[in-house]
Amino acid sequence: MLAQYIRKKGMQQGIIQTTKENIIEILELRFGKISPEIIDKINQINDPAKLKELLKKGIQIKEFDSFGFIC
């Protein structure tokens, strides 16, 4: 039971980390180099729902400045 809990937590952390990496990669592909401050803000978020929202916004926004206000 403990092993199952640890495995589930590890999978959740892996999904969160991958989503963060995907957000940063999308932003860099669309807008070029991203400031360390924005990367730090993204990396501080651990709420999967918020990260999913940021991932969608990273794809949808037309200007990078719009993303800064979202973080």
Distance bins in CASP14 RR format, pairs under 12 A and 6 or more apart:
PFRMAT RR
TARGET T0000
AUTHOR 0000-0000-0000
RMODE 2
METHOD distances of the structure
MODEL  1
1 7 0 0 0 0 0 1 0 0 0 0 0
1 8 0 0 0 0 0 1 0 0 0 0 0
2 8 0 0 0 0 0 1 0 0 0 0 0
2 9 0 0 0 0 0 1 0 0 0 0 0
3 9 0 0 0 0 0 1 0 0 0 0 0
3 10 0 0 0 0 0 1 0 0 0 0 0
4 10 0 0 0 0 0 1 0 0 0 0 0
4 11 0 0 0 0 0 1 0 0 0 0 0
5 11 0 0 0 0 0 1 0 0 0 0 0
5 12 0 0 0 0 0 1 0 0 0 0 0
6 12 0 0 0 0 0 1 0 0 0 0 0
6 13 0 0 0 0 0 1 0 0 0 0 0
7 13 0 0 0 0 0 1 0 0 0 0 0
7 14 0 0 0 0 0 1 0 0 0 0 0
8 14 0 0 0 0 0 1 0 0 0 0 0
8 15 0 0 0 0 0 1 0 0 0 0 0
9 15 0 0 0 0 0 1 0 0 0 0 0
9 16 0 0 0 0 0 1 0 0 0 0 0
9 46 0 0 0 0 0 1 0 0 0 0 0
10 16 0 0 0 0 1 0 0 0 0 0 0
10 17 0 0 0 0 1 0 0 0 0 0 0
10 18 0 0 0 0 0 1 0 0 0 0 0
11 17 0 0 0 0 0 1 0 0 0 0 0
11 18 0 0 0 0 0 1 0 0 0 0 0
11 48 0 0 0 0 0 1 0 0 0 0 0
12 18 0 0 0 0 0 1 0 0 0 0 0
12 19 0 0 0 0 0 1 0 0 0 0 0
12 46 0 0 0 0 1 0 0 0 0 0 0
12 47 0 0 0 0 0 1 0 0 0 0 0
12 48 1 0 0 1 0 0 0 0 0 0 0
12 51 0 0 0 0 0 1 0 0 0 0 0
13 19 0 0 0 0 0 1 0 0 0 0 0
13 20 0 0 0 0 0 1 0 0 0 0 0
13 46 0 0 0 0 1 0 0 0 0 0 0
13 48 0 0 0 0 0 1 0 0 0 0 0
14 20 0 0 0 0 1 0 0 0 0 0 0
14 21 0 0 0 0 1 0 0 0 0 0 0
14 22 0 0 0 0 0 1 0 0 0 0 0
14 46 0 0 0 0 0 1 0 0 0 0 0
14 48 0 0 0 0 0 1 0 0 0 0 0
14 51 0 0 0 0 0 1 0 0 0 0 0
15 21 0 0 0 0 0 1 0 0 0 0 0
15 22 0 0 0 0 0 1 0 0 0 0 0
15 46 0 0 0 0 0 1 0 0 0 0 0
15 48 1 0 0 1 0 0 0 0 0 0 0
15 51 0 0 0 0 1 0 0 0 0 0 0
15 52 0 0 0 0 0 1 0 0 0 0 0
15 55 0 0 0 0 0 1 0 0 0 0 0
16 22 0 0 0 0 0 1 0 0 0 0 0
16 23 0 0 0 0 0 1 0 0 0 0 0
16 42 0 0 0 0 0 1 0 0 0 0 0
16 43 0 0 0 0 0 1 0 0 0 0 0
16 44 0 0 0 0 0 1 0 0 0 0 0
16 45 0 0 0 0 1 0 0 0 0 0 0
16 46 1 0 1 0 0 0 0 0 0 0 0
16 47 0 0 0 0 1 0 0 0 0 0 0
16 48 1 0 0 1 0 0 0 0 0 0 0
16 49 0 0 0 0 0 1 0 0 0 0 0
16 50 0 0 0 0 0 1 0 0 0 0 0
16 51 1 0 0 1 0 0 0 0 0 0 0
16 52 0 0 0 0 0 1 0 0 0 0 0
16 54 0 0 0 0 0 1 0 0 0 0 0
16 55 0 0 0 0 0 1 0 0 0 0 0
17 23 0 0 0 0 0 1 0 0 0 0 0
17 24 0 0 0 0 0 1 0 0 0 0 0
17 42 0 0 0 0 0 1 0 0 0 0 0
17 43 0 0 0 0 1 0 0 0 0 0 0
17 45 0 0 0 0 0 1 0 0 0 0 0
17 46 0 0 0 0 1 0 0 0 0 0 0
17 48 0 0 0 0 0 1 0 0 0 0 0
17 51 0 0 0 0 1 0 0 0 0 0 0
18 24 0 0 0 0 0 1 0 0 0 0 0
18 25 0 0 0 0 0 1 0 0 0 0 0
18 48 0 0 0 0 0 1 0 0 0 0 0
18 51 0 0 0 0 1 0 0 0 0 0 0
18 52 0 0 0 0 0 1 0 0 0 0 0
18 55 0 0 0 0 0 1 0 0 0 0 0
19 25 0 0 0 0 0 1 0 0 0 0 0
19 26 0 0 0 0 0 1 0 0 0 0 0
19 42 0 0 0 0 1 0 0 0 0 0 0
19 43 0 0 0 0 0 1 0 0 0 0 0
19 45 0 0 0 0 1 0 0 0 0 0 0
19 46 0 0 0 0 0 1 0 0 0 0 0
19 47 0 0 0 0 0 1 0 0 0 0 0
19 48 1 0 0 1 0 0 0 0 0 0 0
19 49 0 0 0 0 0 1 0 0 0 0 0
19 50 0 0 0 0 1 0 0 0 0 0 0
19 51 1 0 1 0 0 0 0 0 0 0 0
19 52 1 0 0 1 0 0 0 0 0 0 0
19 53 0 0 0 0 0 1 0 0 0 0 0
19 54 0 0 0 0 1 0 0 0 0 0 0
19 55 1 0 0 1 0 0 0 0 0 0 0
19 56 0 0 0 0 0 1 0 0 0 0 0
19 58 0 0 0 0 0 1 0 0 0 0 0
20 26 0 0 0 0 0 1 0 0 0 0 0
20 27 0 0 0 0 0 1 0 0 0 0 0
20 38 0 0 0 0 0 1 0 0 0 0 0
20 39 0 0 0 0 1 0 0 0 0 0 0
20 40 0 0 0 0 0 1 0 0 0 0 0
20 41 0 0 0 0 0 1 0 0 0 0 0
20 42 1 0 1 0 0 0 0 0 0 0 0
20 43 1 0 1 0 0 0 0 0 0 0 0
20 44 0 0 0 0 1 0 0 0 0 0 0
20 45 1 0 0 1 0 0 0 0 0 0 0
20 46 0 0 0 0 1 0 0 0 0 0 0
20 47 0 0 0 0 0 1 0 0 0 0 0
20 48 0 0 0 0 0 1 0 0 0 0 0
20 50 0 0 0 0 0 1 0 0 0 0 0
20 51 1 0 0 1 0 0 0 0 0 0 0
20 52 0 0 0 0 0 1 0 0 0 0 0
20 54 0 0 0 0 1 0 0 0 0 0 0
20 55 0 0 0 0 1 0 0 0 0 0 0
20 71 0 0 0 0 0 1 0 0 0 0 0
21 27 0 0 0 0 0 1 0 0 0 0 0
21 28 0 0 0 0 0 1 0 0 0 0 0
21 39 0 0 0 0 0 1 0 0 0 0 0
21 42 0 0 0 0 1 0 0 0 0 0 0
21 43 0 0 0 0 1 0 0 0 0 0 0
21 51 0 0 0 0 0 1 0 0 0 0 0
21 55 0 0 0 0 0 1 0 0 0 0 0
22 28 0 0 0 0 0 1 0 0 0 0 0
22 29 0 0 0 0 0 1 0 0 0 0 0
22 42 0 0 0 0 0 1 0 0 0 0 0
22 51 0 0 0 0 1 0 0 0 0 0 0
22 52 0 0 0 0 0 1 0 0 0 0 0
22 54 0 0 0 0 1 0 0 0 0 0 0
22 55 1 0 0 1 0 0 0 0 0 0 0
22 56 0 0 0 0 0 1 0 0 0 0 0
22 58 0 0 0 0 1 0 0 0 0 0 0
22 59 0 0 0 0 1 0 0 0 0 0 0
23 29 0 0 0 0 0 1 0 0 0 0 0
23 30 0 0 0 0 0 1 0 0 0 0 0
23 31 0 0 0 0 0 1 0 0 0 0 0
23 34 0 0 0 0 1 0 0 0 0 0 0
23 38 0 0 0 0 1 0 0 0 0 0 0
23 39 0 0 0 0 1 0 0 0 0 0 0
23 41 0 0 0 0 0 1 0 0 0 0 0
23 42 1 0 1 0 0 0 0 0 0 0 0
23 43 0 0 0 0 1 0 0 0 0 0 0
23 45 0 0 0 0 1 0 0 0 0 0 0
23 50 0 0 0 0 0 1 0 0 0 0 0
23 51 1 0 0 1 0 0 0 0 0 0 0
23 52 0 0 0 0 1 0 0 0 0 0 0
23 53 0 0 0 0 0 1 0 0 0 0 0
23 54 1 0 1 0 0 0 0 0 0 0 0
23 55 1 0 1 0 0 0 0 0 0 0 0
23 56 0 0 0 0 1 0 0 0 0 0 0
23 57 0 0 0 0 1 0 0 0 0 0 0
23 58 1 0 0 1 0 0 0 0 0 0 0
23 59 0 0 0 0 1 0 0 0 0 0 0
23 61 0 0 0 0 0 1 0 0 0 0 0
23 67 0 0 0 0 1 0 0 0 0 0 0
23 68 0 0 0 0 0 1 0 0 0 0 0
23 70 0 0 0 0 0 1 0 0 0 0 0
23 71 0 0 0 0 1 0 0 0 0 0 0
24 30 0 0 0 0 0 1 0 0 0 0 0
24 31 0 0 0 0 0 1 0 0 0 0 0
24 32 0 0 0 0 0 1 0 0 0 0 0
24 33 0 0 0 0 0 1 0 0 0 0 0
24 34 1 0 0 1 0 0 0 0 0 0 0
24 35 0 0 0 0 0 1 0 0 0 0 0
24 36 0 0 0 0 0 1 0 0 0 0 0
24 38 0 0 0 0 1 0 0 0 0 0 0
24 39 1 0 1 0 0 0 0 0 0 0 0
24 40 0 0 0 0 0 1 0 0 0 0 0
24 41 0 0 0 0 0 1 0 0 0 0 0
24 42 1 0 0 1 0 0 0 0 0 0 0
24 43 0 0 0 0 1 0 0 0 0 0 0
24 45 0 0 0 0 0 1 0 0 0 0 0
24 51 0 0 0 0 0 1 0 0 0 0 0
24 54 0 0 0 0 1 0 0 0 0 0 0
24 55 0 0 0 0 0 1 0 0 0 0 0
24 58 0 0 0 0 0 1 0 0 0 0 0
24 67 0 0 0 0 0 1 0 0 0 0 0
24 71 0 0 0 0 0 1 0 0 0 0 0
25 31 0 0 0 0 0 1 0 0 0 0 0
25 32 0 0 0 0 0 1 0 0 0 0 0
25 34 0 0 0 0 1 0 0 0 0 0 0
25 39 0 0 0 0 0 1 0 0 0 0 0
25 42 0 0 0 0 0 1 0 0 0 0 0
25 55 0 0 0 0 0 1 0 0 0 0 0
25 58 0 0 0 0 0 1 0 0 0 0 0
25 59 0 0 0 0 0 1 0 0 0 0 0
26 32 0 0 0 0 0 1 0 0 0 0 0
26 34 0 0 0 0 1 0 0 0 0 0 0
26 42 0 0 0 0 0 1 0 0 0 0 0
26 51 0 0 0 0 0 1 0 0 0 0 0
26 54 0 0 0 0 1 0 0 0 0 0 0
26 55 1 0 0 1 0 0 0 0 0 0 0
26 56 0 0 0 0 1 0 0 0 0 0 0
26 57 0 0 0 0 1 0 0 0 0 0 0
26 58 1 0 1 0 0 0 0 0 0 0 0
26 59 1 0 0 1 0 0 0 0 0 0 0
26 60 0 0 0 0 0 1 0 0 0 0 0
26 61 0 0 0 0 0 1 0 0 0 0 0
26 64 0 0 0 0 0 1 0 0 0 0 0
26 67 0 0 0 0 1 0 0 0 0 0 0
27 33 0 0 0 0 1 0 0 0 0 0 0
27 34 1 0 1 0 0 0 0 0 0 0 0
27 35 0 0 0 0 0 1 0 0 0 0 0
27 38 1 0 0 1 0 0 0 0 0 0 0
27 39 0 0 0 0 1 0 0 0 0 0 0
27 41 0 0 0 0 0 1 0 0 0 0 0
27 42 0 0 0 0 1 0 0 0 0 0 0
27 54 0 0 0 0 1 0 0 0 0 0 0
27 55 0 0 0 0 1 0 0 0 0 0 0
27 57 0 0 0 0 1 0 0 0 0 0 0
27 58 1 0 0 1 0 0 0 0 0 0 0
27 59 0 0 0 0 1 0 0 0 0 0 0
27 60 0 0 0 0 0 1 0 0 0 0 0
27 61 0 0 0 0 1 0 0 0 0 0 0
27 63 0 0 0 0 0 1 0 0 0 0 0
27 64 1 0 0 1 0 0 0 0 0 0 0
27 65 0 0 0 0 0 1 0 0 0 0 0
27 66 0 0 0 0 0 1 0 0 0 0 0
27 67 1 0 0 1 0 0 0 0 0 0 0
27 68 0 0 0 0 1 0 0 0 0 0 0
27 70 0 0 0 0 0 1 0 0 0 0 0
27 71 0 0 0 0 0 1 0 0 0 0 0
28 34 1 0 1 0 0 0 0 0 0 0 0
28 35 0 0 0 0 0 1 0 0 0 0 0
28 38 0 0 0 0 0 1 0 0 0 0 0
28 39 0 0 0 0 1 0 0 0 0 0 0
28 42 0 0 0 0 0 1 0 0 0 0 0
28 58 0 0 0 0 0 1 0 0 0 0 0
28 64 0 0 0 0 0 1 0 0 0 0 0
28 67 0 0 0 0 0 1 0 0 0 0 0
29 58 0 0 0 0 0 1 0 0 0 0 0
29 59 0 0 0 0 0 1 0 0 0 0 0
29 64 0 0 0 0 0 1 0 0 0 0 0
30 57 0 0 0 0 0 1 0 0 0 0 0
30 58 1 0 0 1 0 0 0 0 0 0 0
30 59 0 0 0 0 1 0 0 0 0 0 0
30 60 0 0 0 0 0 1 0 0 0 0 0
30 61 0 0 0 0 1 0 0 0 0 0 0
30 62 0 0 0 0 1 0 0 0 0 0 0
30 63 0 0 0 0 1 0 0 0 0 0 0
30 64 1 0 0 1 0 0 0 0 0 0 0
30 66 0 0 0 0 0 1 0 0 0 0 0
30 67 0 0 0 0 1 0 0 0 0 0 0
31 38 0 0 0 0 0 1 0 0 0 0 0
31 58 0 0 0 0 1 0 0 0 0 0 0
31 59 0 0 0 0 0 1 0 0 0 0 0
31 61 0 0 0 0 1 0 0 0 0 0 0
31 62 0 0 0 0 0 1 0 0 0 0 0
31 63 0 0 0 0 1 0 0 0 0 0 0
31 64 1 0 1 0 0 0 0 0 0 0 0
31 65 0 0 0 0 1 0 0 0 0 0 0
31 66 0 0 0 0 0 1 0 0 0 0 0
31 67 0 0 0 0 1 0 0 0 0 0 0
31 68 0 0 0 0 0 1 0 0 0 0 0
32 38 0 0 0 0 0 1 0 0 0 0 0
32 64 0 0 0 0 1 0 0 0 0 0 0
33 39 0 0 0 0 0 1 0 0 0 0 0
33 64 0 0 0 0 0 1 0 0 0 0 0
34 40 0 0 0 0 0 1 0 0 0 0 0
34 41 0 0 0 0 0 1 0 0 0 0 0
34 42 0 0 0 0 1 0 0 0 0 0 0
34 43 0 0 0 0 0 1 0 0 0 0 0
34 58 0 0 0 0 0 1 0 0 0 0 0
34 64 0 0 0 0 1 0 0 0 0 0 0
34 67 0 0 0 0 1 0 0 0 0 0 0
34 68 0 0 0 0 0 1 0 0 0 0 0
34 71 0 0 0 0 0 1 0 0 0 0 0
35 41 0 0 0 0 1 0 0 0 0 0 0
35 42 0 0 0 0 0 1 0 0 0 0 0
35 64 0 0 0 0 1 0 0 0 0 0 0
35 65 0 0 0 0 0 1 0 0 0 0 0
35 67 0 0 0 0 0 1 0 0 0 0 0
35 68 0 0 0 0 1 0 0 0 0 0 0
35 71 0 0 0 0 0 1 0 0 0 0 0
36 42 0 0 0 0 0 1 0 0 0 0 0
36 43 0 0 0 0 0 1 0 0 0 0 0
37 43 0 0 0 0 0 1 0 0 0 0 0
37 44 0 0 0 0 0 1 0 0 0 0 0
37 68 0 0 0 0 1 0 0 0 0 0 0
37 71 0 0 0 0 1 0 0 0 0 0 0
38 44 0 0 0 0 0 1 0 0 0 0 0
38 45 0 0 0 0 0 1 0 0 0 0 0
38 54 0 0 0 0 0 1 0 0 0 0 0
38 58 0 0 0 0 0 1 0 0 0 0 0
38 64 0 0 0 0 1 0 0 0 0 0 0
38 65 0 0 0 0 0 1 0 0 0 0 0
38 67 1 0 0 1 0 0 0 0 0 0 0
38 68 1 0 0 1 0 0 0 0 0 0 0
38 69 0 0 0 0 0 1 0 0 0 0 0
38 70 0 0 0 0 0 1 0 0 0 0 0
38 71 1 0 0 1 0 0 0 0 0 0 0
39 45 0 0 0 0 0 1 0 0 0 0 0
39 67 0 0 0 0 0 1 0 0 0 0 0
39 68 0 0 0 0 0 1 0 0 0 0 0
39 71 0 0 0 0 1 0 0 0 0 0 0
40 71 0 0 0 0 1 0 0 0 0 0 0
41 50 0 0 0 0 0 1 0 0 0 0 0
41 51 0 0 0 0 0 1 0 0 0 0 0
41 54 0 0 0 0 1 0 0 0 0 0 0
41 67 0 0 0 0 1 0 0 0 0 0 0
41 68 1 0 0 1 0 0 0 0 0 0 0
41 69 0 0 0 0 0 1 0 0 0 0 0
41 70 0 0 0 0 1 0 0 0 0 0 0
41 71 1 0 1 0 0 0 0 0 0 0 0
42 50 0 0 0 0 1 0 0 0 0 0 0
42 51 0 0 0 0 1 0 0 0 0 0 0
42 53 0 0 0 0 0 1 0 0 0 0 0
42 54 1 0 0 1 0 0 0 0 0 0 0
42 55 0 0 0 0 0 1 0 0 0 0 0
42 57 0 0 0 0 0 1 0 0 0 0 0
42 58 0 0 0 0 0 1 0 0 0 0 0
42 67 0 0 0 0 1 0 0 0 0 0 0
42 68 0 0 0 0 0 1 0 0 0 0 0
42 70 0 0 0 0 0 1 0 0 0 0 0
42 71 1 0 0 1 0 0 0 0 0 0 0
43 51 0 0 0 0 0 1 0 0 0 0 0
43 54 0 0 0 0 0 1 0 0 0 0 0
43 71 0 0 0 0 0 1 0 0 0 0 0
44 50 0 0 0 0 0 1 0 0 0 0 0
44 51 0 0 0 0 0 1 0 0 0 0 0
44 54 0 0 0 0 0 1 0 0 0 0 0
44 71 0 0 0 0 1 0 0 0 0 0 0
45 51 1 0 1 0 0 0 0 0 0 0 0
45 52 0 0 0 0 0 1 0 0 0 0 0
45 53 0 0 0 0 1 0 0 0 0 0 0
45 54 1 0 0 1 0 0 0 0 0 0 0
45 55 0 0 0 0 0 1 0 0 0 0 0
45 70 0 0 0 0 0 1 0 0 0 0 0
45 71 1 0 0 1 0 0 0 0 0 0 0
47 53 0 0 0 0 1 0 0 0 0 0 0
47 54 0 0 0 0 1 0 0 0 0 0 0
48 54 0 0 0 0 0 1 0 0 0 0 0
48 55 0 0 0 0 0 1 0 0 0 0 0
49 55 0 0 0 0 0 1 0 0 0 0 0
49 56 0 0 0 0 0 1 0 0 0 0 0
50 56 0 0 0 0 0 1 0 0 0 0 0
50 57 0 0 0 0 0 1 0 0 0 0 0
50 70 0 0 0 0 1 0 0 0 0 0 0
50 71 0 0 0 0 1 0 0 0 0 0 0
51 57 0 0 0 0 0 1 0 0 0 0 0
51 58 0 0 0 0 0 1 0 0 0 0 0
51 70 0 0 0 0 0 1 0 0 0 0 0
51 71 0 0 0 0 0 1 0 0 0 0 0
52 58 0 0 0 0 0 1 0 0 0 0 0
52 59 0 0 0 0 0 1 0 0 0 0 0
53 59 0 0 0 0 0 1 0 0 0 0 0
53 60 0 0 0 0 0 1 0 0 0 0 0
53 61 0 0 0 0 0 1 0 0 0 0 0
53 67 0 0 0 0 0 1 0 0 0 0 0
53 70 1 0 0 1 0 0 0 0 0 0 0
53 71 0 0 0 0 0 1 0 0 0 0 0
54 60 0 0 0 0 0 1 0 0 0 0 0
54 61 0 0 0 0 0 1 0 0 0 0 0
54 66 0 0 0 0 0 1 0 0 0 0 0
54 67 1 0 0 1 0 0 0 0 0 0 0
54 68 0 0 0 0 1 0 0 0 0 0 0
54 69 0 0 0 0 0 1 0 0 0 0 0
54 70 1 0 0 1 0 0 0 0 0 0 0
54 71 1 0 0 1 0 0 0 0 0 0 0
55 61 0 0 0 0 0 1 0 0 0 0 0
55 67 0 0 0 0 0 1 0 0 0 0 0
55 70 0 0 0 0 0 1 0 0 0 0 0
56 67 0 0 0 0 0 1 0 0 0 0 0
56 70 0 0 0 0 0 1 0 0 0 0 0
57 63 0 0 0 0 0 1 0 0 0 0 0
57 64 0 0 0 0 0 1 0 0 0 0 0
57 66 1 0 0 1 0 0 0 0 0 0 0
57 67 1 0 0 1 0 0 0 0 0 0 0
57 68 0 0 0 0 1 0 0 0 0 0 0
57 69 0 0 0 0 1 0 0 0 0 0 0
57 70 1 0 1 0 0 0 0 0 0 0 0
57 71 0 0 0 0 1 0 0 0 0 0 0
58 64 0 0 0 0 1 0 0 0 0 0 0
58 66 0 0 0 0 1 0 0 0 0 0 0
58 67 1 0 0 1 0 0 0 0 0 0 0
58 68 0 0 0 0 0 1 0 0 0 0 0
58 70 0 0 0 0 1 0 0 0 0 0 0
58 71 0 0 0 0 0 1 0 0 0 0 0
59 67 0 0 0 0 0 1 0 0 0 0 0
60 66 0 0 0 0 1 0 0 0 0 0 0
60 67 0 0 0 0 1 0 0 0 0 0 0
60 70 0 0 0 0 0 1 0 0 0 0 0
61 67 1 0 1 0 0 0 0 0 0 0 0
61 68 0 0 0 0 1 0 0 0 0 0 0
61 69 0 0 0 0 1 0 0 0 0 0 0
61 70 0 0 0 0 1 0 0 0 0 0 0
61 71 0 0 0 0 0 1 0 0 0 0 0
63 69 0 0 0 0 0 1 0 0 0 0 0
63 70 0 0 0 0 0 1 0 0 0 0 0
64 70 0 0 0 0 0 1 0 0 0 0 0
64 71 0 0 0 0 0 1 0 0 0 0 0
65 71 0 0 0 0 0 1 0 0 0 0 0
END
